[in-house]
Amino acid sequence: MQELTTVNGLVLKTLPSDEYDRRVVILTAERGKISCFAKGARKPNSVFLSSTNPLCYGTFLLYEGRSAYSLNEARISNYFSDLRSDFEGTCYGMYFLELADYYTVENNDEKQMLGLVYQSLRALEKKTIDSRLIKCIVEIKSLVINGEYPGAPEKEDGTSYDESTLYTLSFIEKTPLEKLFTFTVSDKVLSELTWITTVLRNRFFDRPFKSLEILSDL
């Protein structure tokens, strides 16, 4: 009898496969980013209909084949239901999933990226800090985790950043994930962080993100 593999993770995206199946991309703590096939998941009465949607976090039981996984069971512990009911919040969340999909690879240790995205979704749902700040934190910390963060770029006009902005950048860079979304900033600092992340995004991300394009139009 074929043994089951258990992974804990977050659904990043789903794609149609055949007439009723889905290919599900999951960012896991155990095996990095993986793809699995959920048979019949697109049928209205499928047990996988809701549990294979993006933003679902939980435990997934898989059969491991020669070239792909097959989903046997999904035990979802967090659907982020409140976030799904907020269009703008959903767009931010989907952008974070796109960013995670961009950076992560299969069979690599991606626990930090998984933790970053999960904590960012929780912060979006709680609405205790500005979503724009959460976005800046995620973008900067993603660069830090993946060894690409260069520090603050020089301003075009040659002026200096606010000291609070430099402190915030250092805090984001050095603070553990579980304490990352615990602060607020002034409008001036948020404006500088937004400019910094725009420059860094244009420098390091070599493709556009659909969710970010939608956010820019809101």
N, C-alpha and C positions, 0 to 999 in steps of 0.2 A: 504493500500500500504506500502510495506517495505521501511523504511527510509535508506538513504545513510549515511555512516560514512566517513568523510574526514580526511585523514592523510597526513602529509608531511614527505618524507623520501627518503632513498637511497636503491636501490636494491642491496642486498648482493649476492644472488645467485638464480639460477632457476634450477628446476628439472623437468624432463618429468613426466606427469601424464596422464594416459590413452593413447589413440592414438594420440590426437592432443592438449591436454591441457598442462598447465604448473603449477607447484607449485612454487610460487614466495615468497622468503624471503626478507622482507623489514625492514630496521631499521628506525623507525619512531620517531618523536619528541613527539607524543601524547601518544603512547601505547607501546613504546619500540620495541622489535623485534616481528614481526608478520609474519604469513604465510597466503597467500591467493591463491586461484585458479583462473587462467586466462583461461577461456573456449576458445578453438580453437586457442590459442596463437602460436601454432607451425605450423599453416597453412600459406602458403606463402602469402596469401592476408589478413591476420589478422591485425586488427588495433593494436593488442597487440604484434606483432612480434618484433618490435624494442624497445618498451617502457618497456618491462619486462626483458631486458637484464641487467646483472650486470653493475654497474657504472652509471645507470640512476638515476638522482635525480629529484624529482618533487612532484606533488600533486596527490594522488590516492584516487578515490572514490570507496568505498567498500560496499557491502551488508554483514551484519553480520549474520551468521548462528549460529546454536547451538554449533557447534564444529569448524567452520572455516569461513574465509572470502571469498567472491567471488568478483573479480575485475569487476567493471562496467565501469570505465573510468580512463585513465592515462594522466595527463598533465605534460609532461617532460619539465623542465626548463633548465636542463644541462645534455647533453649526454656525456660530456667530450670527444668530438670527436677528438681533437688534441692528447689527451693522448692515445686513442685507436689506432692511427696510428703509435705509437712508441712502439715496442715490449717490450723493457726493461721497459719503463714507465708503460705499461699495467701490466707487472709482478709485479712491485712494488704496483700498485694500487690494484691488485687482492689479494696481500698479506695483505694489509691493510683491505680489505673487509673480508678476512678469519679471521684476528685477531679480528675484530669487531664481527663477527659471534661467535667466540670462547667465548668472554667475555659477550655478552649481552643476556638478557632473555626477555621473554614475560611479558607484563604488569608491566614493571619496568621503572623508569625514566632513560632513556639512552640518554638524550640530549647532555651530554658532549662527550660521545663516538661518537655520530652522528656528532657533531661539529668537533671533532678531525679528523675523517676520511674525512669529506667533505673538511676541510681546507688543509689537507695533499694532497688530489687529486688536488686541485687548485694549490698548490705549485709545485707538479710534472708537471702539465701542463705548468706552467709559466717558469719553468726551471731556476729560479733565484738563487736557491741554490742546492748544490749537492744532488742527490737522496739518496745517502748513509747517509747523514746527516738527511734528512727527515725521513728515516727509523729509525734511532736512536731516533729521537724525538718522533715518534709515539710509539715505543716500551716502552720508558721510561714513557711517559705521560699516556699510557694505564695502566701501573702499578700504577701510581699516582692516576688516576681516580678511579681505582678499589681497592684502599687501600692496595696495595701489595708492593709498592716501598720501599726497605730497605736502600736506599742510595748506595754509591759506594762500591762494594766488595773490600776486601783487595787484593792487587796484589800478585801473586804467588812468586815473587822474593823479596817481602817485601819493595820495593821502594815506593816512594810517587807519586801521580798523579801530573801532571802539574797544576799549580794554575788556569790556564784558563779552564782546564777540569772541575775542581770542581765548578768554577763559572758558566760554561755552564750547568752543572747538576742542580744547584740551580735555574738558569733561567728557564729551562724546567719545573722544578717542580712547580714553583710559578707563572709563567706568564700565563695570560688569553689566550685562544685558538686563538683569532683573531690576537694576536701579536706574536704568537709562531714561525712562519716560516719567520722570518725577519732578520736572522743573518747568518753569515758564520763563519767557524773556520779554524784553521791551519791544515795541514796534521797530525801533531802530536796529536792534540786534537781529530781529527776525528778517528785516529787510536785507541786512548784510549777509546773513546766512543763506537767504534765498539767492542772492547774487553769486555767492561762493559756490553753492551747489549747482547753479546753472553753468558756471564756467567749468567746473569739474565734470559735470555730466557730458558736456560737449566735448571735453578732452578725452574721457575714458570710455564712454559708452558709444559703440560704433553702429548703433541702429536705433530707430525710434521705438517708442512704446505706445501702443494704442490707447491704453488707459490714461497715460499722461497727456496725450493729445486731446482726449475728451475733457480732462480736468482743466486744461488751458482755455477751453471754450466756455466753461461755466462762469 
